[in-house]
């Protein structure tokens, strides 16, 4: 009898353990949704006090690091999404992609603005953008990886320091023009256009690296509405967004109410690091007299908070 009672107690003791084990197994096999947020050096984030200018983005997912070509395996996809002013990412098709149930890694990269379908060459893993006279800020978020397990997810980890946002960087370089009148007379001058010729305006962006390959040749113009009147006070003209340069410099042609000044070089002090790099903003000050124009200062400046002609932040 004593042996039977012992066996019964042992059986009862095992019951809750088995039930708990089943519950844990169910939780581990349940899909874990992917929740994302965005940030960037010149963008705001949910961790900062200021807000992002909302924008659209395309996110690419792969189960292999650096491979964004076919995307035909389970848990591989391409989806359009929106980034809110708080930095949260929501998919436009209202889908809820999840981490691989096996616990394996999933890799993500993102580009913005949302490219046209014809601009994506999935077989090569590239996205192509063509710059025009409408300012367009091109962004790239380098690869991040995550899995279903706590503290390996993109967000919502028990330890917030382990969260991994999509970090967007500018792929273009920015020229922010200002001007002032020198040797001042009673006449003011109006700047009507600033042009850069021979711009390699076609950018092919490898999804794996985000380092654009530039080609083509075009003239890009900054044309302020009704022109900008310049006096002895420094006055903002506006920005131009251009491809980065590995070497060399840009020259500008400036059309004004007193004449056109062609092929004015933009030169830097010799101590300045290599100019016209991705994500670098340059403040360029023009000095205009009654008969001449010259670039008097060029310095690195904040990217700024204009929103020029697109739904992307020029932040």
PASEBA-1860 file (N, C-alpha, C; in nm, 3 decimals):
! residues 315
1> XXXXXXXX> 0.083/-0.120/0.000/0.000/0.000/0.000/0.087/0.125/0.000 ~ 0.192/0.122/0.079/0.282/0.237/0.087/0.345/0.265/-0.049 ~ 0.378/0.156/-0.121/0.438/0.174/-0.254/0.338/0.238/-0.349 ~ 0.210/0.201/-0.342/0.108/0.257/-0.431/0.088/0.406/-0.404 ~ 0.085/0.442/-0.277/0.069/0.584/-0.242/0.187/0.666/-0.293 ~ 0.306/0.610/-0.280/0.426/0.680/-0.328/0.420/0.701/-0.478 ~ 0.378/0.596/-0.551/0.367/0.608/-0.696/0.263/0.712/-0.737 ~ 0.149/0.716/-0.661/0.043/0.813/-0.692/0.093/0.956/-0.672
9> XXXXXXXX> 0.163/0.979/-0.562/0.216/1.112/-0.535/0.316/1.155/-0.642 ~ 0.397/1.059/-0.686/0.494/1.089/-0.790/0.424/1.125/-0.921 ~ 0.318/1.055/-0.954/0.240/1.082/-1.076/0.178/1.221/-1.071 ~ 0.118/1.254/-0.954/0.055/1.385/-0.940/0.158/1.498/-0.949 ~ 0.276/1.473/-0.894/0.380/1.576/-0.896/0.427/1.604/-1.037 ~ 0.421/1.505/-1.125/0.466/1.524/-1.263/0.366/1.599/-1.348 ~ 0.238/1.596/-1.310/0.134/1.657/-1.395/0.159/1.805/-1.423 ~ 0.177/1.894/-1.326/0.198/2.035/-1.356/0.326/2.062/-1.432
17> XXXXXXXX> 0.429/1.984/-1.413/0.553/2.002/-1.486/0.531/1.978/-1.634 ~ 0.458/1.873/-1.667/0.428/1.841/-1.806/0.346/1.952/-1.869 ~ 0.245/2.004/-1.797/0.161/2.111/-1.848/0.241/2.236/-1.875 ~ 0.333/2.272/-1.785/0.418/2.389/-1.802/0.510/2.371/-1.921 ~ 0.563/2.250/-1.936/0.652/2.221/-2.049/0.579/2.237/-2.181 ~ 0.453/2.190/-2.187/0.374/2.204/-2.310/0.350/2.350/-2.342 ~ 0.321/2.431/-2.236/0.294/2.573/-2.258/0.418/2.643/-2.312 ~ 0.536/2.609/-2.255/0.660/2.669/-2.303/0.687/2.632/-2.448
25> XXXXXXXX> 0.659/2.506/-2.483/0.680/2.462/-2.620/0.590/2.537/-2.716 ~ 0.464/2.562/-2.674/0.371/2.636/-2.759/0.418/2.780/-2.779 ~ 0.468/2.843/-2.670/0.516/2.980/-2.680/0.637/2.990/-2.771 ~ 0.725/2.890/-2.764/0.845/2.893/-2.846/0.815/2.869/-2.994 ~ 0.706/2.798/-3.023/0.672/2.771/-3.162/0.580/2.878/-3.221 ~ 0.521/2.966/-3.138/0.432/3.070/-3.188/0.512/3.175/-3.264 ~ 0.456/3.229/-3.373/0.528/3.333/-3.449/0.559/3.455/-3.362 ~ 0.677/3.510/-3.378/0.716/3.633/-3.309/0.722/3.745/-3.413
33> XXXXXXXX> 0.630/3.842/-3.406/0.627/3.947/-3.508/0.750/4.037/-3.503 ~ 0.788/4.088/-3.619/0.900/4.182/-3.630/0.847/4.324/-3.612 ~ 0.895/4.392/-3.510/0.862/4.533/-3.488/0.988/4.615/-3.509 ~ 0.975/4.723/-3.585/1.091/4.803/-3.624/1.071/4.949/-3.589 ~ 1.183/5.019/-3.568/1.182/5.163/-3.564/1.308/5.215/-3.634 ~ 1.307/5.345/-3.664/1.413/5.403/-3.747/1.479/5.519/-3.676 ~ 1.604/5.543/-3.715/1.679/5.658/-3.665/1.785/5.691/-3.769 ~ 1.872/5.786/-3.739/1.978/5.823/-3.830/2.057/5.940/-3.776
41> XXXXXXXX> 2.179/5.957/-3.826/2.265/6.063/-3.773/2.201/6.200/-3.783 ~ 2.137/6.228/-3.896/2.074/6.357/-3.916/1.922/6.350/-3.906 ~ 1.871/6.233/-3.866/1.728/6.218/-3.842/1.704/6.215/-3.693 ~ 1.583/6.243/-3.653/1.546/6.223/-3.513/1.501/6.080/-3.494 ~ 1.484/6.039/-3.370/1.442/5.901/-3.341/1.348/5.901/-3.223 ~ 1.293/5.784/-3.193/1.204/5.773/-3.079/1.278/5.799/-2.949 ~ 1.409/5.796/-2.952/1.488/5.820/-2.832/1.527/5.967/-2.817 ~ 1.485/6.050/-2.915/1.519/6.192/-2.910/1.394/6.275/-2.889
49> XXXXXXXX> 1.415/6.400/-2.853/1.301/6.487/-2.822/1.232/6.536/-2.948 ~ 1.306/6.559/-3.055/1.246/6.612/-3.177/1.196/6.499/-3.265 ~ 1.125/6.536/-3.371/1.054/6.437/-3.453/1.118/6.420/-3.590 ~ 1.091/6.304/-3.650/1.129/6.277/-3.788/1.024/6.337/-3.881 ~ 1.068/6.388/-3.996/0.974/6.421/-4.102/0.930/6.288/-4.163 ~ 0.802/6.247/-4.151/0.761/6.114/-4.198/0.800/6.090/-4.344 ~ 0.838/5.966/-4.374/0.876/5.933/-4.513/0.847/5.786/-4.542 ~ 0.845/5.755/-4.672/0.823/5.618/-4.716/0.956/5.548/-4.741
57> XXXXXXXX> 0.958/5.418/-4.723/1.081/5.341/-4.738/1.048/5.202/-4.792 ~ 1.147/5.136/-4.850/1.134/4.997/-4.891/1.234/4.915/-4.811 ~ 1.185/4.807/-4.749/1.269/4.722/-4.665/1.287/4.587/-4.734 ~ 1.410/4.540/-4.736/1.443/4.411/-4.796/1.488/4.317/-4.685 ~ 1.434/4.193/-4.686/1.468/4.093/-4.585/1.531/3.971/-4.651 ~ 1.635/3.918/-4.588/1.704/3.800/-4.640/1.743/3.710/-4.523 ~ 1.759/3.583/-4.553/1.810/3.489/-4.452/1.960/3.470/-4.465 ~ 2.022/3.544/-4.559/2.167/3.537/-4.579/2.225/3.678/-4.574
65> XXXXXXXX> 2.325/3.698/-4.493/2.387/3.829/-4.482/2.445/3.873/-4.615 ~ 2.409/3.995/-4.658/2.465/4.053/-4.779/2.408/4.000/-4.908 ~ 2.307/3.914/-4.903/2.249/3.857/-5.025/2.105/3.906/-5.038 ~ 2.084/3.997/-5.135/1.950/4.055/-5.155/1.913/4.048/-5.303 ~ 1.934/3.931/-5.361/1.908/3.913/-5.504/1.773/3.845/-5.527 ~ 1.767/3.714/-5.513/1.644/3.644/-5.548/1.533/3.665/-5.445 ~ 1.564/3.659/-5.317/1.466/3.675/-5.210/1.345/3.584/-5.230 ~ 1.372/3.456/-5.257/1.262/3.365/-5.282/1.249/3.256/-5.176
73> XXXXXXXX> 1.329/3.262/-5.070/1.319/3.163/-4.964/1.217/3.208/-4.859 ~ 1.181/3.116/-4.773/1.091/3.150/-4.663/1.157/3.256/-4.577 ~ 1.081/3.354/-4.535/1.127/3.468/-4.454/1.215/3.565/-4.533 ~ 1.207/3.560/-4.666/1.273/3.660/-4.749/1.166/3.738/-4.822 ~ 1.178/3.872/-4.821/1.072/3.954/-4.880/1.120/4.097/-4.907 ~ 1.039/4.169/-4.980/1.056/4.312/-5.007/0.923/4.379/-4.976 ~ 0.922/4.478/-4.887/0.797/4.541/-4.847/0.815/4.693/-4.838 ~ 0.710/4.764/-4.879/0.707/4.908/-4.858/0.654/4.939/-4.718
81> XXXXXXXX> 0.704/5.048/-4.662/0.667/5.083/-4.525/0.670/5.235/-4.510 ~ 0.614/5.282/-4.399/0.616/5.423/-4.364/0.686/5.441/-4.231 ~ 0.767/5.546/-4.222/0.831/5.582/-4.096/0.756/5.703/-4.039 ~ 0.705/5.689/-3.917/0.626/5.796/-3.856/0.718/5.900/-3.793 ~ 0.658/6.008/-3.746/0.737/6.116/-3.685/0.806/6.070/-3.558 ~ 0.753/5.963/-3.494/0.819/5.909/-3.375/0.926/5.807/-3.409 ~ 0.938/5.770/-3.538/1.038/5.674/-3.579/0.987/5.532/-3.591 ~ 0.858/5.510/-3.567/0.806/5.374/-3.579/0.781/5.338/-3.725
89> XXXXXXXX> 0.800/5.212/-3.758/0.787/5.163/-3.895/0.661/5.078/-3.907 ~ 0.575/5.110/-4.004/0.455/5.030/-4.030/0.452/4.992/-4.177 ~ 0.414/4.868/-4.206/0.411/4.819/-4.344/0.283/4.864/-4.413 ~ 0.295/4.911/-4.536/0.180/4.968/-4.605/0.075/4.864/-4.640 ~ 0.114/4.736/-4.650/0.016/4.632/-4.680/-0.046/4.574/-4.553 ~ -0.017/4.637/-4.437/-0.070/4.594/-4.308/-0.028/4.452/-4.270 ~ 0.077/4.402/-4.333/0.125/4.268/-4.298/0.204/4.273/-4.169 ~ 0.223/4.157/-4.110/0.298/4.144/-3.985/0.402/4.034/-4.003
97> XXXXXXXX> 0.512/4.063/-4.072/0.616/3.961/-4.091/0.672/3.919/-3.957 ~ 0.719/3.795/-3.951/0.770/3.740/-3.825/0.912/3.688/-3.844 ~ 0.977/3.663/-3.731/1.111/3.605/-3.732/1.102/3.458/-3.772 ~ 1.210/3.401/-3.825/1.210/3.257/-3.855/1.179/3.175/-3.730 ~ 1.086/3.080/-3.743/1.045/2.999/-3.629/1.157/2.909/-3.580 ~ 1.255/2.884/-3.666/1.367/2.798/-3.627/1.463/2.868/-3.531 ~ 1.448/3.001/-3.518/1.541/3.077/-3.436/1.659/3.129/-3.513 ~ 1.660/3.106/-3.646/1.770/3.154/-3.728/1.766/3.304/-3.748
105> XXXXXXXX> 1.874/3.360/-3.801/1.883/3.504/-3.822/1.802/3.548/-3.943 ~ 1.751/3.671/-3.937/1.693/3.738/-4.053/1.765/3.872/-4.066 ~ 1.799/3.912/-4.190/1.879/4.032/-4.216/1.793/4.133/-4.291 ~ 1.803/4.260/-4.253/1.724/4.365/-4.314/1.813/4.480/-4.359 ~ 1.780/4.540/-4.475/1.834/4.670/-4.516/1.715/4.751/-4.569 ~ 1.734/4.882/-4.588/1.624/4.965/-4.636/1.677/5.080/-4.719 ~ 1.594/5.126/-4.814/1.626/5.243/-4.894/1.506/5.337/-4.895 ~ 1.533/5.463/-4.924/1.427/5.562/-4.939/1.478/5.670/-5.035
113> XXXXXXXX> 1.390/5.728/-5.117/1.247/5.705/-5.123/1.212/5.569/-5.182 ~ 1.084/5.535/-5.180/1.039/5.409/-5.236/1.066/5.409/-5.386 ~ 1.149/5.318/-5.437/1.184/5.319/-5.580/1.069/5.267/-5.666 ~ 1.065/5.314/-5.790/0.972/5.257/-5.886/1.011/5.111/-5.913 ~ 0.911/5.029/-5.947/0.937/4.887/-5.969/1.046/4.866/-6.074 ~ 1.044/4.950/-6.179/1.143/4.936/-6.286/1.283/4.974/-6.241 ~ 1.294/5.041/-6.126/1.424/5.085/-6.077/1.493/4.979/-5.992 ~ 1.425/4.867/-5.967/1.481/4.761/-5.885/1.524/4.646/-5.975
121> XXXXXXXX> 1.652/4.613/-5.973/1.703/4.497/-6.045/1.733/4.390/-5.940 ~ 1.632/4.308/-5.913/1.646/4.211/-5.805/1.753/4.107/-5.836 ~ 1.771/4.074/-5.965/1.871/3.975/-5.999/2.012/4.022/-5.965 ~ 2.034/4.153/-5.969/2.165/4.208/-5.933/2.168/4.263/-5.791 ~ 2.052/4.272/-5.729/2.047/4.327/-5.593/2.079/4.474/-5.590 ~ 2.024/4.551/-5.686/2.051/4.694/-5.693/1.921/4.774/-5.706 ~ 1.929/4.899/-5.663/1.821/4.995/-5.682/1.881/5.118/-5.750 ~ 1.812/5.173/-5.850/1.865/5.287/-5.925/1.776/5.409/-5.906
129> XXXXXXXX> 1.840/5.522/-5.879/1.771/5.651/-5.868/1.830/5.747/-5.971 ~ 1.744/5.828/-6.031/1.788/5.931/-6.124/1.753/6.068/-6.067 ~ 1.856/6.150/-6.046/1.836/6.283/-5.987/1.786/6.379/-6.093 ~ 1.697/6.469/-6.050/1.644/6.571/-6.139/1.651/6.705/-6.066 ~ 1.585/6.806/-6.122/1.586/6.938/-6.060/1.494/6.947/-5.939 ~ 1.418/6.843/-5.913/1.340/6.838/-5.790/1.427/6.776/-5.681 ~ 1.461/6.852/-5.578/1.551/6.798/-5.475/1.499/6.666/-5.418 ~ 1.585/6.569/-5.410/1.544/6.437/-5.360/1.654/6.383/-5.268
137> XXXXXXXX> 1.619/6.359/-5.145/1.713/6.307/-5.047/1.710/6.154/-5.053 ~ 1.822/6.090/-5.083/1.828/5.945/-5.094/1.892/5.889/-4.968 ~ 1.823/5.795/-4.904/1.868/5.739/-4.777/1.890/5.588/-4.789 ~ 1.981/5.538/-4.706/2.010/5.395/-4.703/2.032/5.354/-4.557 ~ 1.968/5.245/-4.517/1.988/5.189/-4.383/2.066/5.060/-4.396 ~ 2.185/5.057/-4.340/2.272/4.940/-4.356/2.215/4.818/-4.284 ~ 2.273/4.703/-4.313/2.219/4.575/-4.269/2.217/4.561/-4.117 ~ 2.104/4.512/-4.067/2.091/4.471/-3.928/2.040/4.328/-3.926
145> XXXXXXXX> 2.065/4.256/-3.816/2.017/4.119/-3.809/1.946/4.097/-3.675 ~ 1.849/4.006/-3.677/1.776/3.974/-3.556/1.719/3.833/-3.562 ~ 1.677/3.784/-3.447/1.612/3.653/-3.439/1.498/3.661/-3.338 ~ 1.422/3.555/-3.325/1.304/3.553/-3.243/1.334/3.559/-3.094 ~ 1.457/3.532/-3.054/1.488/3.520/-2.912/1.506/3.658/-2.847 ~ 1.466/3.666/-2.720/1.479/3.791/-2.645/1.625/3.838/-2.646 ~ 1.641/3.970/-2.659/1.771/4.037/-2.667/1.846/4.012/-2.797 ~ 1.779/3.944/-2.893/1.831/3.934/-3.029/1.733/3.993/-3.130
153> XXXXXXXX> 1.622/4.050/-3.079/1.520/4.107/-3.166/1.558/4.249/-3.206 ~ 1.490/4.301/-3.310/1.516/4.437/-3.355/1.466/4.540/-3.254 ~ 1.359/4.509/-3.181/1.310/4.599/-3.078/1.228/4.517/-2.978 ~ 1.199/4.580/-2.865/1.119/4.514/-2.762/1.195/4.415/-2.678 ~ 1.327/4.425/-2.677/1.407/4.334/-2.595/1.398/4.371/-2.447 ~ 1.419/4.270/-2.362/1.420/4.296/-2.218/1.526/4.399/-2.183 ~ 1.640/4.392/-2.251/1.746/4.492/-2.235/1.740/4.586/-2.355 ~ 1.686/4.709/-2.340/1.668/4.799/-2.455/1.797/4.829/-2.530
161> XXXXXXXX> 1.912/4.819/-2.463/2.039/4.845/-2.531/2.065/4.746/-2.643 ~ 1.996/4.632/-2.642/2.013/4.531/-2.747/1.922/4.555/-2.867 ~ 1.834/4.657/-2.861/1.749/4.689/-2.975/1.836/4.737/-3.091 ~ 1.792/4.707/-3.213/1.867/4.743/-3.334/1.774/4.813/-3.432 ~ 1.775/4.948/-3.435/1.689/5.019/-3.530/1.748/5.018/-3.670 ~ 1.666/5.054/-3.768/1.715/5.084/-3.902/1.778/5.223/-3.896 ~ 1.908/5.231/-3.922/1.980/5.359/-3.912/2.002/5.413/-4.054 ~ 1.929/5.518/-4.088/1.935/5.574/-4.223/2.047/5.678/-4.235
169> XXXXXXXX> 2.123/5.669/-4.345/2.228/5.765/-4.377/2.198/5.829/-4.513 ~ 2.241/5.954/-4.531/2.228/6.022/-4.659/2.330/5.968/-4.758 ~ 2.288/5.940/-4.879/2.380/5.894/-4.983/2.433/6.009/-5.068 ~ 2.369/6.125/-5.061/2.411/6.239/-5.143/2.494/6.336/-5.060 ~ 2.551/6.434/-5.130/2.616/6.546/-5.063/2.531/6.670/-5.088 ~ 2.531/6.762/-4.994/2.443/6.880/-5.004/2.526/7.008/-5.013 ~ 2.486/7.095/-5.105/2.544/7.228/-5.117/2.437/7.329/-5.077 ~ 2.462/7.402/-4.970/2.367/7.502/-4.921/2.425/7.641/-4.951
177> XXXXXXXX> 2.357/7.712/-5.041/2.411/7.839/-5.090/2.356/7.957/-5.013 ~ 2.449/8.049/-4.982/2.413/8.180/-4.928/2.487/8.285/-5.011 ~ 2.438/8.409/-5.009/2.503/8.514/-5.088/2.490/8.648/-5.017 ~ 2.583/8.736/-5.048/2.577/8.873/-4.998/2.634/8.968/-5.103 ~ 2.592/9.091/-5.097/2.640/9.195/-5.190/2.762/9.260/-5.126 ~ 2.868/9.277/-5.204/2.988/9.345/-5.155/3.014/9.467/-5.243 ~ 3.101/9.555/-5.196/3.125/9.683/-5.265/2.989/9.747/-5.296 ~ 2.910/9.753/-5.192/2.768/9.780/-5.209/2.742/9.918/-5.270
185> XXXXXXXX> 2.653/9.919/-5.368/2.601/10.044/-5.422/2.454/10.048/-5.388 ~ 2.383/10.141/-5.445/2.239/10.151/-5.418/2.164/10.036/-5.483 ~ 2.229/9.970/-5.578/2.161/9.860/-5.648/2.172/9.731/-5.570 ~ 2.063/9.654/-5.565/2.069/9.517/-5.514/2.080/9.425/-5.633 ~ 2.093/9.295/-5.606/2.104/9.199/-5.713/2.015/9.080/-5.681 ~ 1.959/9.019/-5.782/1.870/8.904/-5.760/1.934/8.779/-5.821 ~ 1.945/8.673/-5.742/1.995/8.544/-5.789/1.877/8.464/-5.840 ~ 1.881/8.423/-5.967/1.767/8.353/-6.027/1.792/8.204/-6.049
193> XXXXXXXX> 1.920/8.164/-6.061/1.949/8.021/-6.083/2.094/7.991/-6.048 ~ 2.115/7.873/-5.989/2.249/7.820/-5.969/2.252/7.681/-6.031 ~ 2.349/7.657/-6.121/2.353/7.531/-6.195/2.486/7.461/-6.177 ~ 2.481/7.328/-6.181/2.601/7.246/-6.183/2.592/7.157/-6.307 ~ 2.693/7.165/-6.394/2.692/7.088/-6.518/2.767/6.956/-6.501 ~ 2.736/6.862/-6.591/2.809/6.736/-6.596/2.793/6.650/-6.472 ~ 2.677/6.657/-6.410/2.652/6.578/-6.288/2.622/6.433/-6.326 ~ 2.691/6.340/-6.262/2.659/6.197/-6.279/2.533/6.169/-6.198
201> XXXXXXXX> 2.419/6.188/-6.264/2.292/6.194/-6.191/2.220/6.061/-6.178 ~ 2.278/5.952/-6.227/2.217/5.819/-6.214/2.294/5.741/-6.108 ~ 2.226/5.705/-6.000/2.290/5.636/-5.889/2.238/5.492/-5.881 ~ 2.327/5.395/-5.903/2.294/5.254/-5.885/2.344/5.213/-5.747 ~ 2.252/5.175/-5.660/2.285/5.148/-5.520/2.281/4.997/-5.494 ~ 2.394/4.933/-5.468/2.392/4.791/-5.429/2.327/4.777/-5.292 ~ 2.226/4.692/-5.284/2.155/4.677/-5.157/2.246/4.626/-5.047 ~ 2.344/4.545/-5.082/2.429/4.484/-4.981/2.523/4.585/-4.914
209> XXXXXXXX> 2.563/4.689/-4.988/2.664/4.781/-4.935/2.614/4.925/-4.918 ~ 2.520/4.967/-5.003/2.473/5.105/-4.998/2.571/5.206/-5.055 ~ 2.675/5.161/-5.126/2.772/5.253/-5.184/2.737/5.276/-5.330 ~ 2.683/5.393/-5.365/2.632/5.414/-5.500/2.740/5.418/-5.606 ~ 2.706/5.366/-5.724/2.789/5.377/-5.844/2.721/5.481/-5.932 ~ 2.791/5.591/-5.964/2.729/5.704/-6.033/2.766/5.704/-6.181 ~ 2.669/5.738/-6.264/2.691/5.746/-6.408/2.599/5.855/-6.465 ~ 2.604/5.870/-6.598/2.521/5.970/-6.664/2.587/6.107/-6.663
217> XXXXXXXX> 2.520/6.203/-6.725/2.569/6.341/-6.728/2.450/6.433/-6.749 ~ 2.430/6.523/-6.654/2.315/6.613/-6.662/2.348/6.744/-6.592 ~ 2.269/6.845/-6.623/2.279/6.972/-6.550/2.168/6.975/-6.446 ~ 2.205/7.002/-6.322/2.107/7.015/-6.214/2.101/7.161/-6.171 ~ 1.979/7.210/-6.152/1.958/7.352/-6.126/1.888/7.375/-5.992 ~ 1.931/7.481/-5.924/1.857/7.536/-5.811/1.793/7.664/-5.862 ~ 1.659/7.666/-5.869/1.588/7.781/-5.925/1.489/7.833/-5.822 ~ 1.530/7.930/-5.739/1.438/7.984/-5.639/1.319/8.053/-5.704
225> XXXXXXXX> 1.201/8.032/-5.648/1.081/8.095/-5.702/1.096/8.247/-5.697 ~ 1.080/8.311/-5.814/1.089/8.457/-5.826/1.229/8.512/-5.796 ~ 1.327/8.422/-5.781/1.462/8.468/-5.751/1.477/8.513/-5.606 ~ 1.602/8.531/-5.562/1.630/8.576/-5.426/1.707/8.706/-5.434 ~ 1.652/8.811/-5.372/1.718/8.941/-5.372/1.827/8.943/-5.266 ~ 1.946/8.986/-5.307/2.062/8.985/-5.219/2.109/9.127/-5.196 ~ 2.135/9.160/-5.069/2.189/9.291/-5.033/2.317/9.269/-4.954 ~ 2.353/9.363/-4.869/2.474/9.349/-4.790/2.461/9.250/-4.677
233> XXXXXXXX> 2.341/9.202/-4.651/2.317/9.102/-4.546/2.321/8.961/-4.607 ~ 2.386/8.869/-4.539/2.395/8.732/-4.589/2.256/8.672/-4.601 ~ 2.225/8.620/-4.719/2.090/8.570/-4.749/2.097/8.427/-4.801 ~ 2.008/8.341/-4.750/2.002/8.201/-4.795/1.939/8.193/-4.933 ~ 2.002/8.115/-5.022/1.949/8.093/-5.156/1.875/7.960/-5.164 ~ 1.933/7.855/-5.105/1.869/7.723/-5.107/1.972/7.613/-5.124 ~ 1.926/7.485/-5.124/2.019/7.372/-5.134/2.015/7.302/-5.270 ~ 2.126/7.240/-5.305/2.134/7.144/-5.416/2.183/7.012/-5.359
241> XXXXXXXX> 2.119/6.903/-5.399/2.161/6.770/-5.357/2.226/6.700/-5.476 ~ 2.353/6.659/-5.457/2.433/6.605/-5.567/2.498/6.473/-5.528 ~ 2.539/6.393/-5.627/2.611/6.269/-5.595/2.744/6.301/-5.527 ~ 2.792/6.213/-5.442/2.924/6.234/-5.382/3.034/6.220/-5.487 ~ 3.150/6.278/-5.457/3.265/6.271/-5.547/3.379/6.197/-5.479 ~ 3.442/6.106/-5.554/3.561/6.039/-5.501/3.683/6.129/-5.513 ~ 3.680/6.218/-5.610/3.790/6.313/-5.629/3.736/6.431/-5.707 ~ 3.816/6.538/-5.715/3.775/6.654/-5.791/3.678/6.743/-5.714
249> XXXXXXXX> 3.615/6.833/-5.787/3.527/6.930/-5.724/3.411/6.963/-5.818 ~ 3.319/7.039/-5.766/3.208/7.090/-5.847/3.233/7.238/-5.878 ~ 3.187/7.280/-5.997/3.184/7.421/-6.034/3.040/7.462/-6.056 ~ 3.011/7.589/-6.038/2.874/7.636/-6.049/2.864/7.750/-6.151 ~ 2.747/7.761/-6.210/2.713/7.877/-6.292/2.597/7.948/-6.223 ~ 2.614/8.078/-6.201/2.515/8.155/-6.125/2.454/8.260/-6.216 ~ 2.324/8.254/-6.233/2.252/8.353/-6.311/2.192/8.457/-6.216 ~ 2.218/8.585/-6.247/2.170/8.694/-6.162/2.107/8.804/-6.249
257> XXXXXXXX> 2.051/8.900/-6.181/1.988/9.012/-6.252/2.090/9.104/-6.316 ~ 2.219/9.089/-6.280/2.323/9.173/-6.340/2.412/9.094/-6.435 ~ 2.378/8.967/-6.461/2.457/8.888/-6.554/2.476/8.745/-6.506 ~ 2.539/8.664/-6.589/2.564/8.523/-6.559/2.713/8.503/-6.535 ~ 2.745/8.432/-6.427/2.884/8.403/-6.391/2.904/8.252/-6.407 ~ 2.984/8.215/-6.505/2.994/8.074/-6.545/3.117/8.006/-6.485 ~ 3.098/7.877/-6.456/3.207/7.787/-6.416/3.290/7.844/-6.300 ~ 3.220/7.886/-6.197/3.287/7.937/-6.077/3.329/7.817/-5.992
265> XXXXXXXX> 3.457/7.798/-5.965/3.499/7.679/-5.889/3.464/7.690/-5.742 ~ 3.433/7.574/-5.684/3.413/7.565/-5.539/3.539/7.503/-5.481 ~ 3.617/7.585/-5.414/3.746/7.538/-5.362/3.746/7.537/-5.211 ~ 3.820/7.442/-5.155/3.829/7.424/-5.011/3.970/7.457/-4.964 ~ 3.980/7.489/-4.838/4.110/7.503/-4.775/4.181/7.368/-4.779 ~ 4.314/7.369/-4.795/4.390/7.245/-4.808/4.378/7.155/-4.685 ~ 4.348/7.216/-4.570/4.337/7.136/-4.448/4.202/7.066/-4.435 ~ 4.108/7.100/-4.525/3.974/7.040/-4.520/3.980/6.895/-4.567
273> XXXXXXXX> 3.917/6.803/-4.493/3.911/6.664/-4.541/3.843/6.656/-4.677 ~ 3.853/6.541/-4.742/3.799/6.525/-4.877/3.654/6.573/-4.883 ~ 3.625/6.671/-4.969/3.490/6.729/-4.973/3.392/6.645/-5.055 ~ 3.268/6.687/-5.053/3.161/6.631/-5.134/3.142/6.482/-5.110 ~ 3.143/6.442/-4.984/3.120/6.303/-4.948/2.974/6.280/-4.910 ~ 2.932/6.154/-4.914/2.794/6.120/-4.876/2.764/6.168/-4.734 ~ 2.648/6.229/-4.719/2.604/6.269/-4.586/2.667/6.396/-4.534 ~ 2.751/6.463/-4.617/2.817/6.586/-4.573/2.746/6.705/-4.636
281> XXXXXXXX> 2.718/6.807/-4.555/2.654/6.929/-4.604/2.757/7.042/-4.603 ~ 2.760/7.119/-4.712/2.857/7.227/-4.727/2.782/7.360/-4.739 ~ 2.819/7.455/-4.656/2.762/7.590/-4.667/2.856/7.675/-4.751 ~ 2.805/7.725/-4.863/2.887/7.797/-4.961/2.838/7.941/-4.969 ~ 2.928/8.034/-4.939/2.892/8.175/-4.940/2.947/8.242/-5.065 ~ 2.857/8.309/-5.139/2.892/8.380/-5.261/2.899/8.530/-5.232 ~ 3.003/8.594/-5.280/3.016/8.740/-5.271/2.993/8.799/-5.410 ~ 2.892/8.884/-5.421/2.854/8.939/-5.552/2.874/9.091/-5.549
289> XXXXXXXX> 2.952/9.139/-5.645/2.966/9.285/-5.664/2.886/9.323/-5.788 ~ 2.903/9.447/-5.831/2.829/9.491/-5.951/2.881/9.426/-6.078 ~ 3.003/9.366/-6.071/3.060/9.311/-6.194/3.127/9.176/-6.175 ~ 3.123/9.117/-6.056/3.192/8.990/-6.034/3.121/8.907/-5.929 ~ 3.159/8.779/-5.927/3.107/8.686/-5.826/3.218/8.590/-5.789 ~ 3.233/8.562/-5.661/3.331/8.464/-5.618/3.280/8.388/-5.496 ~ 3.332/8.266/-5.480/3.305/8.186/-5.362/3.403/8.231/-5.255 ~ 3.352/8.286/-5.145/3.443/8.340/-5.043/3.462/8.246/-4.925
297> XXXXXXXX> 3.364/8.164/-4.893/3.381/8.065/-4.786/3.307/7.938/-4.821 ~ 3.367/7.827/-4.783/3.303/7.696/-4.793/3.331/7.625/-4.661 ~ 3.226/7.582/-4.593/3.245/7.513/-4.465/3.142/7.403/-4.449 ~ 3.179/7.305/-4.370/3.086/7.196/-4.338/2.980/7.250/-4.244 ~ 2.854/7.217/-4.270/2.743/7.271/-4.192/2.644/7.160/-4.160 ~ 2.550/7.190/-4.072/2.443/7.095/-4.043/2.364/7.067/-4.170 ~ 2.305/6.947/-4.176/2.228/6.911/-4.295/2.108/7.003/-4.312 ~ 2.049/7.048/-4.204/1.937/7.142/-4.212/1.804/7.074/-4.194
305> XXXXXXXX> 1.697/7.151/-4.203/1.563/7.094/-4.183/1.466/7.136/-4.292 ~ 1.520/7.165/-4.413/1.431/7.193/-4.525/1.370/7.063/-4.576 ~ 1.254/7.073/-4.638/1.196/6.957/-4.707/1.175/6.996/-4.852 ~ 1.269/6.963/-4.934/1.268/7.015/-5.071/1.210/6.920/-5.172 ~ 1.085/6.936/-5.208/1.030/6.872/-5.326/1.004/6.723/-5.316 ~ 1.017/6.663/-5.201/0.988/6.522/-5.191/0.935/6.493/-5.051 ~ 0.894/6.368/-5.030/0.840/6.334/-4.899/0.949/6.287/-4.804 ~ 1.075/6.310/-4.842/1.185/6.266/-4.757/1.242/6.383/-4.681
313> XXX> 1.295/6.354/-4.561/1.353/6.462/-4.484/1.491/6.502/-4.537 ~ 1.509/6.630/-4.559/1.644/6.681/-4.579/1.681/6.737/-4.443 ~ 1.717/6.650/-4.353/1.727/6.683/-4.211/1.871/6.699/-4.166
END
